[in-house]
Amino acid sequence: MVSRRKKNKRKNIKKRLGSGDRVILTLTILMLIFGAMMIFDASMYVANNVFYDKFHFLILHLRWLAIGIPLFLIIYSWDYHKILKLAVPSLIATVALLLLVLIAGDEINGAKRWFVLGEIGNIQPAEFAKIAVILYFSSWLSTQNFKYKSLNSALKDGFLRHLLNFGAILGSIAILIILEPDLGTTMIICITAFLMFLISAENRVHTISTVLSAFIIGIPLATIAAIIEPYRLERIKTYVELLLKGNVADPRGSGYQIQQILIGIGSGGFFGKGFGQSRQRFGYLVENTAFTDSTFAILLEELGFLGGSILVFAWILFFLRGTKIAQNAPDKEGKLLAMGIVIWLTLQAFLNMGANVGLIPLTGMPLPFFTYGGSSTLVTIMGIAILLNISRFSNLNGKN
């Protein structure tokens, strides 16, 4: 009887579906266009010197967009409830790929994160893990009962019945990714999943017990993961030196990258040097980070504080609008799915931008829409498509 009511309710919803959120769609289109321009601008020096074609990385990026746009249209037009039914299969497939990449993946700079597919580009399974984890926990958390009577019962019963199951799934994914090693992606996935668990709270007892559990379990594990590798510890030391002294002690070693980034940003000033006028892209930044992890630094050098502020404002607007979509979602699973996507993309964007201006240690994570990378581009487009899909249902009550 209950399932029949749900089916009838969904049929009525389909008949009255609205269009996708125009603000999110507009932001997406603008950032896709401007992101492609920045990737071309930041990569042309490397491409021209290695491939003798300054359009090399732009062409590859546009190929991924050509794959992503039809995928976007399919996901956008598909009922997100059907997408959630793929939560378990997608998680299983993700675990299999994460295991396979550790065994048979291609090693690049000491890390085994990719399957190299020649001219097509590289596939990074950890990127797809982001959306698989969000799908799974949106589905699973929406079925759980978190109505604890007291803090004592929450810490006892909640840990045994909920946090243990939650931690086992999340921990398995996190361990596989950190073995690659990829601490940045691990952080994004774990923080996003934890916040989804927190959002699923049905009373204050659940909220308090979840926060306490995170402090007791999460912070020690995060600290160990951050310092267990020598290069991570060096990044933290460099960050602390920069924070306390205003400069880096080893400008030719561990402090080289952040020093070059800050030189570029400082030279940009308020209005910047002008589009296409960056000097740091000419091989001063480590390897190919000018058009991957440090695109925001190139943007600040060329467009200055003003250009950077506009991008920051765009992400704040994205977060606020995405949160509104989640609030207006017709069911708990839709709310969790929307918030998971919004948290993931916004968190990743601000961690990348924060690292590029020295607010946090360098983490090596992509800036959505602005970082070259096939897997990152596809997964970002998929996430936006799902969010806009949910917004079609959110429009029902005229709350947008």
C-alpha positions in Angstrom: 0.0 0.0 0.0 2.8 2.4 1.0 4.8 1.6 -2.2 1.8 2.1 -4.3 1.3 5.6 -2.7 4.9 6.4 -3.5 4.5 5.4 -7.1 1.4 7.4 -7.5 3.1 10.4 -5.9 6.0 10.1 -8.3 3.7 9.9 -11.3 2.0 13.1 -10.2 5.4 14.7 -9.7 6.5 13.8 -13.2 3.4 15.4 -14.7 4.2 18.7 -13.0 8.0 18.8 -13.4 9.6 22.2 -13.8 12.7 23.2 -15.6 16.1 23.0 -14.1 17.5 25.8 -11.9 18.6 28.6 -14.3 21.1 30.1 -11.9 23.1 26.8 -11.5 22.8 26.2 -15.3 24.0 29.7 -16.1 26.9 29.4 -13.6 27.8 26.0 -15.1 27.9 27.3 -18.7 29.9 30.4 -17.8 32.5 28.4 -15.8 32.8 25.7 -18.5 33.5 28.4 -21.1 35.8 30.5 -19.0 37.5 27.3 -17.5 38.3 26.1 -21.0 39.8 29.5 -21.8 42.0 29.4 -18.7 43.1 25.8 -19.4 44.2 26.9 -22.9 45.9 30.0 -21.5 47.8 28.2 -18.8 48.8 25.2 -20.9 49.9 26.8 -24.2 53.5 27.2 -23.1 53.9 23.5 -22.1 51.9 22.3 -25.1 53.9 24.4 -27.6 57.3 23.1 -26.2 56.4 19.5 -25.9 53.8 18.8 -28.6 54.5 21.7 -30.9 50.8 22.7 -30.9 49.7 25.3 -28.4 46.1 24.0 -28.7 47.0 20.4 -27.6 45.5 20.4 -24.1 42.6 22.6 -25.1 41.7 20.1 -27.8 41.9 17.2 -25.4 39.8 19.1 -22.9 37.1 19.8 -25.5 37.1 16.1 -26.4 36.1 15.4 -22.8 33.5 18.1 -22.9 32.1 16.5 -26.1 31.7 13.3 -24.1 30.4 15.0 -21.0 27.6 17.2 -22.6 25.6 14.2 -24.1 26.1 12.5 -20.7 24.8 15.6 -19.0 21.6 15.6 -21.1 20.9 11.9 -20.4 21.4 12.3 -16.6 19.4 15.6 -16.5 16.4 14.0 -18.3 16.5 10.8 -16.2 14.5 10.7 -12.9 17.1 10.9 -10.1 15.2 8.2 -8.2 16.3 5.8 -11.0 19.8 7.1 -10.7 19.8 6.3 -7.0 18.9 2.6 -7.8 22.4 2.4 -9.3 24.0 3.4 -6.0 25.1 -0.1 -5.0 26.3 -1.3 -8.5 28.2 2.0 -8.9 29.9 1.6 -5.5 30.9 -2.0 -6.3 32.3 -1.0 -9.7 34.2 1.9 -8.1 35.8 -0.5 -5.5 36.8 -2.9 -8.3 38.4 -0.1 -10.3 40.2 1.3 -7.3 41.7 -2.2 -6.6 42.5 -2.7 -10.3 44.3 0.7 -10.6 46.6 -0.3 -7.6 47.4 -3.6 -9.3 47.5 -2.7 -13.0 47.4 1.1 -13.2 50.1 3.2 -14.7 52.6 4.7 -12.3 53.2 8.5 -12.8 55.5 10.4 -10.5 55.4 7.6 -7.9 51.6 7.4 -7.8 49.3 4.7 -9.3 46.1 6.6 -9.8 45.5 6.4 -13.5 44.8 4.1 -16.5 46.6 5.7 -19.4 44.5 5.3 -22.6 46.9 6.8 -25.1 45.5 9.8 -27.1 42.2 9.5 -25.3 43.7 10.6 -22.0 43.9 9.2 -18.5 41.1 7.7 -16.4 41.3 8.3 -12.7 38.9 5.9 -10.7 39.2 8.0 -7.5 37.4 10.9 -9.3 34.4 8.6 -10.0 34.5 7.4 -6.4 33.3 10.9 -5.3 30.0 10.6 -7.0 29.6 6.9 -6.3 30.0 7.5 -2.5 27.5 10.4 -2.6 25.0 8.2 -4.5 25.4 5.3 -2.0 25.1 7.3 1.2 22.2 9.4 -0.1 20.3 6.1 -0.7 21.5 4.4 2.5 21.1 7.3 4.9 17.6 8.1 3.7 16.5 4.7 5.0 18.1 4.9 8.5 16.3 5.9 11.7 18.4 8.3 13.8 15.8 9.2 16.4 17.9 8.5 19.5 16.4 9.1 22.9 19.5 10.3 24.7 23.2 11.1 24.1 24.2 7.9 25.9 22.1 5.7 23.7 23.2 7.5 20.6 26.9 7.0 21.3 26.3 3.4 22.1 23.6 2.3 19.7 24.5 4.8 17.0 28.1 3.7 16.8 27.3 0.0 16.7 24.4 0.2 14.3 25.1 3.2 12.1 28.5 4.7 12.5 30.2 1.3 12.3 28.4 0.5 9.0 29.0 4.0 7.7 32.7 3.9 8.7 33.3 0.4 7.2 32.1 1.5 3.7 33.8 4.9 3.8 37.0 3.5 5.3 37.3 0.9 2.6 37.1 3.5 -0.1 39.4 5.9 1.7 42.1 3.2 2.3 42.2 2.3 -1.4 42.5 5.9 -2.5 45.1 6.9 0.1 47.2 3.9 -1.0 47.6 5.4 -4.5 48.5 7.8 -2.7 45.9 10.6 -3.0 45.2 12.4 0.2 43.4 15.3 -1.4 40.6 13.1 -2.9 40.4 11.1 0.3 39.8 14.3 2.3 37.1 15.5 -0.1 35.3 12.1 0.0 35.5 11.7 3.8 34.5 15.3 4.6 31.6 15.2 2.2 30.3 11.8 3.5 30.6 12.9 7.1 28.7 16.1 6.4 26.0 14.1 4.7 25.8 11.9 7.8 25.5 15.0 9.9 22.8 16.5 7.7 20.7 13.3 7.9 20.2 14.0 11.6 16.6 13.8 12.9 17.3 15.4 16.3 20.0 17.2 18.2 21.2 14.0 19.9 22.2 12.6 16.6 24.0 15.8 15.6 26.0 16.0 18.9 26.9 12.3 18.8 28.1 12.5 15.2 30.3 15.5 15.9 31.8 13.8 19.0 32.5 10.7 17.0 34.2 12.7 14.3 36.5 14.4 16.8 37.3 11.1 18.5 37.9 9.0 15.4 38.3 11.3 12.4 40.9 13.9 13.6 43.5 11.4 14.8 43.2 9.4 11.5 43.4 12.5 9.4 46.5 13.7 11.3 48.3 10.3 10.8 47.4 10.3 7.1 48.8 13.8 6.7 52.2 13.2 8.4 52.9 9.6 7.5 54.3 10.5 4.1 57.5 12.7 4.2 56.4 15.0 1.4 53.1 15.8 3.1 54.9 16.6 6.3 57.2 18.9 4.3 54.2 20.7 2.9 52.8 21.3 6.4 56.1 22.6 7.6 56.3 25.0 4.7 52.8 26.2 5.4 53.6 26.8 9.1 56.7 28.7 8.2 54.8 30.9 5.7 52.1 31.5 8.3 54.5 32.4 11.1 57.3 34.1 9.2 55.7 35.4 6.0 58.2 33.5 3.8 59.5 30.0 3.2 62.8 28.7 4.5 63.5 26.4 1.5 62.6 28.4 -1.6 64.5 26.0 -3.9 63.0 22.9 -2.3 59.8 22.2 -0.5 58.8 25.9 -0.6 59.5 26.5 -4.3 55.9 25.9 -5.6 54.1 28.1 -3.1 56.7 30.8 -3.5 56.3 30.9 -7.3 52.5 30.9 -6.8 52.7 33.9 -4.5 55.1 35.8 -6.7 52.6 35.5 -9.6 49.6 36.5 -7.4 51.5 39.4 -5.9 52.5 40.7 -9.4 48.9 40.6 -10.5 47.7 43.2 -8.0 44.1 44.3 -8.0 43.3 44.3 -11.7 45.9 41.7 -12.9 48.4 41.8 -15.8 45.7 41.0 -18.4 44.4 37.8 -19.9 47.3 35.8 -21.5 50.0 37.9 -19.8 51.1 35.4 -17.0 54.8 34.8 -16.6 54.5 32.0 -14.1 53.0 29.7 -16.7 56.4 29.7 -18.6 57.8 26.8 -16.6 58.2 28.5 -13.2 55.5 26.3 -11.6 56.3 22.7 -10.9 55.7 20.4 -13.8 52.2 20.9 -15.4 50.5 22.5 -12.4 49.9 25.8 -14.2 46.9 24.2 -16.0 46.0 21.6 -13.3 46.3 22.3 -9.6 47.4 26.0 -9.9 45.1 27.4 -12.6 43.6 29.7 -9.9 47.1 31.2 -9.3 47.4 31.9 -13.0 43.9 33.5 -13.0 44.9 35.8 -10.1 48.1 36.8 -11.8 46.3 37.7 -15.0 42.9 39.0 -13.7 44.0 40.1 -10.3 42.2 40.3 -7.0 39.1 41.5 -8.8 38.9 38.4 -11.1 39.6 36.1 -8.3 36.9 37.7 -6.2 34.3 37.2 -9.0 35.1 33.5 -9.1 34.9 33.2 -5.3 31.5 35.0 -5.4 30.3 32.6 -8.2 31.1 29.6 -6.0 29.3 31.2 -3.0 26.3 31.7 -5.2 26.5 28.1 -6.4 26.6 26.9 -2.8 23.6 29.0 -1.8 21.5 28.1 -4.8 22.4 24.4 -4.5 21.5 24.4 -0.8 18.1 25.9 -1.8 17.6 23.1 -4.3 18.3 20.6 -1.6 15.9 22.2 0.9 13.1 22.1 -1.7 13.7 18.5 -2.7 10.6 16.4 -2.4 12.2 13.6 -0.3 15.1 12.9 2.1 17.2 11.0 -0.5 16.9 14.0 -2.9 17.9 16.4 -0.2 21.0 14.3 0.7 22.0 13.8 -2.9 21.8 17.5 -3.7 23.6 18.5 -0.6 26.3 15.9 -1.2 27.0 17.2 -4.6 27.0 20.9 -3.5 29.3 20.1 -0.5 31.7 18.1 -2.7 32.1 20.7 -5.5 32.1 23.8 -3.2 34.5 22.2 -0.7 36.9 21.1 -3.5 36.8 24.6 -5.1 37.5 26.4 -1.9 40.3 24.0 -0.8 42.0 24.5 -4.2 41.6 28.3 -4.1 42.7 28.4 -0.4 45.8 26.4 -1.1 46.7 28.6 -4.0 46.7 31.7 -1.9 48.5 30.1 1.1 45.5 29.8 3.4 46.0 26.0 3.7 48.9 23.7 2.8 49.1 22.7 -0.9 46.9 19.7 -1.5 47.0 19.0 -5.2 43.3 18.8 -5.8 41.5 20.1 -9.0 39.4 23.2 -9.2 36.1 22.2 -10.8 35.6 23.5 -14.4 39.1 25.2 -14.4 41.5 22.2 -14.1 42.6 20.1 -17.0 41.7 16.5 -16.5 39.3 14.1 -18.2 38.0 12.2 -15.2 37.5 15.4 -13.2 35.7 17.1 -16.0 33.3 14.2 -16.6 32.5 13.7 -12.9 31.9 17.4 -12.4 29.5 17.5 -15.3 27.7 14.4 -14.0 27.3 15.9 -10.6 25.9 19.2 -12.0 23.4 17.2 -14.2 22.1 15.3 -11.1 21.8 18.5 -9.1 19.8 20.2 -12.0 17.7 17.0 -12.2 16.7 17.3 -8.6 16.0 21.0 -9.1 13.3 20.1 -11.6 11.5 18.4 -8.7 12.3 21.2 -6.4 10.4 23.7 -8.6 7.1 22.0 -7.8 6.0 24.1 -4.8 7.2 27.4 -6.3 9.9 27.8 -3.7 12.6 28.7 -6.1 
